[in-house]
Amino acid sequence: MDASLASWLVIAVALAFANLPFLNESVLGFIPMKPALNKAHAKYFVVRLLELIVLYFVVGLLARGLESRIGTAFPQTWEFYAITACLFLVLAFPGFVLRYLRKRRG
């Protein structure tokens, strides 16, 4: 796998994983939650944020593994992680809009 394909793979997985907490009611996509009484959503917003943090680290581990498979994995400083966390939040925006900001008809 070359570097370009690995980069696009990480971007596609990051886009999918960033929106996963907002597009389903299961934790991490496969652990079902019971719906709360008189609530439209089974997951609270805090659970979605924690899930987003866990998925950020999963994508980071995938990227680190692909980078080390291609060649030498370079050490990163805190600035790299701050920028990638902000990028992950930007990628999660479509799912957030669909879950919380879209008007529901009916």
C-alpha positions in Angstrom: 0.0 0.0 0.0 1.5 3.4 -1.0 1.3 6.5 1.1 -1.4 8.2 -1.0 -3.8 5.2 -0.7 -3.1 5.0 3.1 -3.8 8.7 3.5 -7.2 8.4 1.7 -8.0 5.3 3.7 -7.4 7.1 7.0 -9.5 10.1 5.9 -12.4 7.9 4.8 -12.3 5.9 8.1 -12.1 9.1 10.1 -15.1 10.6 8.3 -17.1 7.4 9.0 -16.0 7.0 12.6 -16.5 10.7 13.4 -20.2 10.5 12.3 -20.9 7.1 13.9 -21.8 8.3 17.4 -24.5 10.6 15.9 -26.0 8.3 13.3 -27.0 5.3 15.6 -28.2 4.6 19.1 -25.6 1.8 19.8 -22.4 2.5 21.6 -19.4 2.2 19.2 -21.9 0.9 16.6 -22.5 -2.5 18.1 -23.4 -2.3 21.8 -27.2 -1.6 22.1 -28.6 0.7 24.7 -32.0 0.6 26.1 -34.1 3.7 25.3 -34.8 6.0 28.3 -38.3 6.5 29.4 -40.0 9.4 27.5 -36.9 10.2 25.6 -36.4 10.2 21.8 -32.8 9.2 22.1 -31.3 6.3 24.0 -27.8 7.8 24.2 -27.1 11.0 26.1 -24.9 13.7 24.6 -22.1 12.9 27.0 -22.0 9.3 25.9 -21.7 10.4 22.3 -18.8 12.7 23.2 -17.0 9.9 25.0 -17.6 7.6 22.1 -16.2 10.3 19.8 -13.0 10.5 21.9 -12.6 6.7 21.8 -13.1 6.6 18.0 -10.5 9.4 17.6 -7.9 7.2 19.3 -9.0 4.2 17.2 -8.4 6.2 14.0 -5.1 7.4 15.4 -4.0 3.9 16.0 -5.0 2.9 12.5 -3.0 5.8 11.0 0.0 5.0 13.2 -0.1 1.4 12.1 -0.3 2.3 8.4 2.5 4.9 8.8 4.8 2.4 10.4 3.9 -0.2 7.8 4.9 2.2 5.0 8.1 3.3 6.7 9.4 4.9 9.8 6.6 6.3 12.1 7.6 9.9 13.0 7.2 11.1 16.5 4.5 13.8 17.0 4.1 16.6 19.4 1.0 18.0 21.1 0.3 20.4 18.2 -0.2 17.5 15.9 -2.8 15.9 18.2 -4.6 19.2 18.8 -4.9 19.8 15.1 -6.1 16.2 14.3 -8.6 16.4 17.2 -10.1 19.6 15.8 -10.2 18.1 12.3 -12.0 15.0 13.7 -14.6 17.4 15.3 -15.0 19.1 12.0 -15.6 15.8 10.3 -18.2 15.0 12.9 -20.3 18.1 12.1 -22.6 16.5 9.5 -23.7 13.8 12.0 -24.2 16.4 14.7 -26.3 18.5 12.4 -28.5 15.5 11.4 -28.9 14.5 15.1 -29.4 17.8 16.9 -30.0 20.7 14.5 -32.2 19.3 11.8 -35.9 20.2 12.2 -38.1 17.1 12.6 -41.4 17.0 10.7 -44.5 15.8 12.3 
